[in-house]
Structures are given as C-alpha cells and as structure tokens.
Amino acid sequence: MNIRRAIETDFDAIWPIFHEITAAGETYAYPPETTKEEAFRIWMSAPRETYVVEENGEILATYYIKTNQNGPGNHVCNCGYMVSSGARGRGLATAMCEHSQEIAMSLGYKAMQFNFVASSNEGAVRLWNKLGFETVGRLPGAFNHPVKGYVDALVMYKWLQT
C-alpha cells in the first residue's frame, strides 16, 4: 500500500469511489446526484492537496486536506476521506488519517477539524475518537440519513501541535 499525492489524471479512478459514496447518501452531505465535474472541483480543485492510496497500481482510497477557515482560523485544516467499498476493513482510513495529520503539520497547520460527521457513521466516529479527536459540537438532526432519517452531525477536533 502506498499513499501519494494525487495528480489530475487520478480523478478517473477517484470518481467511482466518490460517486459510490455520495450516491449512497449515508456519510457525506454532498448531493447524491453530484456530477463528475462538480466532484472534481470538490475533491481535486478546492482542497490544498489531495492524496490517493494505491496498491498494485489500483487506487483504493483518497483524501483531501484544505484550510478550514481563512484569516485567524487558517491554522486549522479540514480533511475528507473515502475508501472504495471493496477495500474497506483493511485499515486504509486509519492510514489516511495518520498520514493526513503528518501532512497537516508539515503544511503548518496546528489543528484538524471535521465539520460534519454523521453520528450514524459509527465506524468513522469510533476511529476518529481512537485517533485522538474529540467531539466538540453536536448539531441535532442536521444530517438527513436515507434510512435512519434525521441524525446528529458531529464537529470533531484535534490539536496537532504538542
């Protein structure tokens, strides 16, 4: 397994992962009908950097890192992570989160914040807690899960500098 910075042509392999996850509507607040062009802007153009996890030349997962807020809040970054359904349960989300924290510090960020974690995404919440993130906010009923209905969205935060 190798984590490397994404290049523009990687998006053809990222798109099926992005589309599968957003179409399901269970974890991200992107419209399920997000187009490939809009997805490219969201995942490749808007972030500061995007990374992929590949194995034997196949992209299995991806994440982005971007500044969460400009100005006085620009020392806090935000990340988004996606793992293809065929590669789940192999520790890729853990590896990406750990990698992203190293990248964040190398880029000068002092903290990482996840703005909108669906509370129903129990695996992610458990993993982020295990990796030292705290739930610092709860938005009651803010995420409309396609099966569970309105569930809370969590704001999770970790100070990276020791």
Secondary structure in CASP SS format (residue, H / E / C, confidence):
PFRMAT SS
TARGET T0000
AUTHOR 0000-0000-0000
METHOD secondary structure of the structure
MODEL  1
M C 1.00
N E 1.00
I E 1.00
R E 1.00
R E 1.00
A C 1.00
I C 1.00
E H 1.00
T H 1.00
D H 1.00
F H 1.00
D H 1.00
A H 1.00
I H 1.00
W H 1.00
P H 1.00
I H 1.00
F H 1.00
H H 1.00
E H 1.00
I H 1.00
T H 1.00
A H 1.00
A H 1.00
G C 1.00
E C 1.00
T C 1.00
Y C 1.00
A C 1.00
Y C 1.00
P C 1.00
P C 1.00
E C 1.00
T C 1.00
T C 1.00
K H 1.00
E H 1.00
E H 1.00
A H 1.00
F H 1.00
R H 1.00
I H 1.00
W H 1.00
M H 1.00
S H 1.00
A C 1.00
P C 1.00
R C 1.00
E E 1.00
T E 1.00
Y E 1.00
V E 1.00
V E 1.00
E E 1.00
E E 1.00
N C 1.00
G C 1.00
E E 1.00
I E 1.00
L E 1.00
A E 1.00
T E 1.00
Y E 1.00
Y E 1.00
I E 1.00
K E 1.00
T E 1.00
N C 1.00
Q C 1.00
N C 1.00
G H 1.00
P H 1.00
G H 1.00
N C 1.00
H C 1.00
V E 1.00
C E 1.00
N E 1.00
C E 1.00
G E 1.00
Y E 1.00
M E 1.00
V E 1.00
S C 1.00
S H 1.00
G H 1.00
A H 1.00
R C 1.00
G C 1.00
R C 1.00
G C 1.00
L H 1.00
A H 1.00
T H 1.00
A H 1.00
M H 1.00
C H 1.00
E H 1.00
H H 1.00
S H 1.00
Q H 1.00
E H 1.00
I H 1.00
A H 1.00
M H 1.00
S H 1.00
L C 1.00
G C 1.00
Y C 1.00
K C 1.00
A E 1.00
M E 1.00
Q E 1.00
F E 1.00
N E 1.00
F E 1.00
V E 1.00
A E 1.00
S C 1.00
S C 1.00
N C 1.00
E H 1.00
G H 1.00
A H 1.00
V H 1.00
R H 1.00
L H 1.00
W H 1.00
N H 1.00
K H 1.00
L C 1.00
G C 1.00
F C 1.00
E E 1.00
T E 1.00
V E 1.00
G E 1.00
R E 1.00
L E 1.00
P E 1.00
G E 1.00
A E 1.00
F E 1.00
N E 1.00
H E 1.00
P C 1.00
V C 1.00
K C 1.00
G E 1.00
Y E 1.00
V E 1.00
D E 1.00
A E 1.00
L E 1.00
V E 1.00
M E 1.00
Y E 1.00
K E 1.00
W E 1.00
L C 1.00
Q C 1.00
T C 1.00
END
